Amino acid sequence: MPSGMDPDEYIGKYGPERFKQDILLNTLSLTAYRLQVIQSRYDTKDETGQIKYINEALEEISQLSSAVERDHYLRQLADEFNLSLEALKTEQYKIFKRQKKSAGRDNLTRSWNNSIDNSRNLTARPLLPAYVNAEKQLLSLMMQDADISDRAQETVGADFIVEDHAALAAHLYSYYAAGYGPEVSRFISFLQDERLIEKASELAMLDIDPGIVSRRQLEDYIRQITDYPKRMEIDQLEQERKKQEKLGNVMEAARIGMKIVQLKKQLK
């Protein structure tokens, strides 16, 4: 708005159509405004000021929940300062990881303080099923190592139990098949679905290094996933056997028991 004028005065002087064209249609988004304010603090013609602005702008962009918005502002930065978009995405992802870790520490501190101050015990998080943890650990390793992804494709393939995990695995297979290397930030930028981007970012935060994971540990993750259908079948058969025993169907219960024994042998 021109200095000293409120919207009613502007409309009264210039009319509603000009208010719409000159003011409303030229209004900056909140993020664009914040970036403008940040840029005003630095002399971006100077290399040092330029770097400081870009770093602070990336901090701001990393807080956006929408991947589309992040991409939009990263492209603007790349065009404005003639920078590589891939380099900016990589740096922004590093900042995102740092912010995520910092937020996690802050939340833990606040929860601990609240527990003490209010004489309440912290509520324990429910433990995830073994196969879910195995899928998460395996996918995190696959994002960091193409050979591990190849091994998962041979053994697990598309048979991840969690739907989002199956989708991420499929994207990883396609990503590596297209000739890309194991670069987490590039893989995340390869994704289009917002939910999968968030899930992949979460998995990238897991503290697991393919360089120190043993072959036995890797195979254990794979076995937890591939054995799950048989374990589910065994549980269902156990329930059916108990039902038949209660009904007095001894022969049927024995038949089901034999099938359970055979399935358990396959798990060893």
Sequence and secondary structure as in RCSB ss.txt:
>XXXX:A:sequence
MPSGMDPDEYIGKYGPERFKQDILLNTLSLTAYRLQVIQSRYDTKDETGQIKYINEALEEISQLSSAVERDHYLR
QLADEFNLSLEALKTEQYKIFKRQKKSAGRDNLTRSWNNSIDNSRNLTARPLLPAYVNAEKQLLSLMMQDADISD
RAQETVGADFIVEDHAALAAHLYSYYAAGYGPEVSRFISFLQDERLIEKASELAMLDIDPGIVSRRQLEDYIRQI
TDYPKRMEIDQLEQERKKQEKLGNVMEAARIGMKIVQLKKQLK
>XXXX:A:secstr
  TT  HHHHHHHH HHHHHHHTGGG   HHHHHHHHHHHTS TTSHHHHHHHHHHHHHHHTT S HHHHHHHHH
HHHHHHT  HHHHHHHHHHHHHHHHHHHHHHHHHHHHHHHHHTT          HHHHHHHHHHHHHHH HHHHH
HHHHHTTT  SSHHHHHHHHHHHHHHHTT  S HHHHHHH   HHHHHHHHHHHTS   TTT  HHHHHHHHHHH
HTHHHHHHHHHHHHHHHHHHHTT HHHHHHHHHHHHHHHHHH 
